[in-house]
Amino acid sequence: MKQHIYLASPHMSEEGYEKFFIKEAFDTNWIAPLGENVTEFEREMEEKLGAGAAVALSAGTAAIHMALKAIGVGEGDLVFCQSLTFSASANPITYVNAKPVFIDSDEETWNMSPSALQKAFEKYEKLGKLPKAVIVVHLYGICAKIEPIAQICKKYRVPLIEDAAESLGTTYKGKYTGTFGDYGIISFNGNKIITSSGGGMLLINTEDAKERAREVLFLATQAREAQRWYQHAQIGYNYRMSNVVAGIGRGQLKVLDQRVEQKRAIYEYYRKHIGDLKGLSMMPQSREAYSNCWLSAIQLDDGCRVGPFDIMDALLADDVESRPIWKPLHLQPVFADCDFVTEKEGLHMVDERIGADNSAAGTIFLRGVCMPSDTKMTERDLERVCGVVRKLWKM
Ligand SMILES: *Cc1c(COP(=O)(O)O)cnc(C)c1O
């Protein structure tokens, strides 16, 4: 019988590091709250990534929420956010009663287009309403054009939040993603490159990072004032990571570099074994970046006989998981009343059924597929996946 192949599943270390740290938590009865694993996990992440401060939270989504709170985004404010991403990048904007303005992608990186961002700034400057923050994403581990994006934000004095949920381990000119923006966020959700079973981290890179971290910690632990009794002057949140969860995270951090190499080898395998198929191209890679290749995505040309759903259906029939590209947020019904800034002229629907337009983000969504990128796959598994794909070109 053929084995099921996952898109990306949790991959604990062969050495059992995660169990070691969990056992320590049990032995000292520091199951919750907090404890050594949480503080050590934060310290280890700060050190590994070179971040000013790190705060361990219950999810990556919570980390974005806390970044917006730390910046002071609130009622009626605008936040510029990359459109081509998972909804969790933008949902927290609505938690603080602000409104997203979605920005189109760049074909070279699939991520936020610096010129579309510039265009959005010019448009909203004229309207007399600059955004309170910008959220850029490093989709699938591909590094965004972070230097020009950071420069534009600096010019307009608007804080930058880097959603590095999918790009932990990706570096640009040797510096880790998540440390370029004023704030960076990481996710340890089950399908991410390393997982704590669920969790996230906020990275703070401002000059007053440690002080900001204390403020976030206060908000994320119910905003209890320093009194002997329970005193509250603001609304708090229950977003702190537990000590058991942090133990898994610490163990996983030890194998992050190894996972990056495994993910890159998967990408390389696909490039070699299906990258030559007519009309198929691999997701882009920037020359100055070293990608963690969290998911290996491919794109099919407009004229290609084989479409994304043909590939997903053929893989499914062989018990192999694959996934469409994130549907851009400006095309989501829930964000239908939000503005979208693109450089594309004559924006129109291209595929009514799935709701894709001819924007750069819409085109990537329409033409792309995320291939199975599970680090537990063997070479034979990869051979099997590529065989299914190649067969579609022979029919
Ligand atoms: C996974 C993910 C998140 C959310 O992280 P959680 O830990 O699941 O809350 C945010 N943004 C992107 C781009 C993601 O892929």
PDBQT file of the ligand as one rigid body, heavy atoms in Angstrom, charges set to zero:
ROOT
HETATM    1  C1  LIG A 401       0.731  30.660   9.860  1.00  0.00    +0.000 C 
HETATM    2  C2  LIG A 401       0.694  32.067   9.484  1.00  0.00    +0.000 A 
HETATM    3  C3  LIG A 401       0.286  33.062  10.376  1.00  0.00    +0.000 A 
HETATM    4  C4  LIG A 401      -0.377  32.771  11.703  1.00  0.00    +0.000 C 
HETATM    5  O1  LIG A 401       0.360  32.049  12.599  1.00  0.00    +0.000 OA
HETATM    6  P1  LIG A 401      -0.431  31.211  13.738  1.00  0.00    +0.000 P 
HETATM    7  O2  LIG A 401       0.658  30.775  14.645  1.00  0.00    +0.000 OA
HETATM    8  O3  LIG A 401      -1.089  30.063  13.031  1.00  0.00    +0.000 OA
HETATM    9  O4  LIG A 401      -1.402  32.116  14.385  1.00  0.00    +0.000 OA
HETATM   10  C5  LIG A 401       0.379  34.387   9.994  1.00  0.00    +0.000 A 
HETATM   11  N1  LIG A 401       0.839  34.722   8.790  1.00  0.00    +0.000 NA
HETATM   12  C6  LIG A 401       1.222  33.800   7.888  1.00  0.00    +0.000 A 
HETATM   13  C7  LIG A 401       1.740  34.267   6.577  1.00  0.00    +0.000 C 
HETATM   14  C8  LIG A 401       1.137  32.447   8.197  1.00  0.00    +0.000 A 
HETATM   15  O5  LIG A 401       1.484  31.539   7.282  1.00  0.00    +0.000 OA
ENDROOT
TORSDOF 0
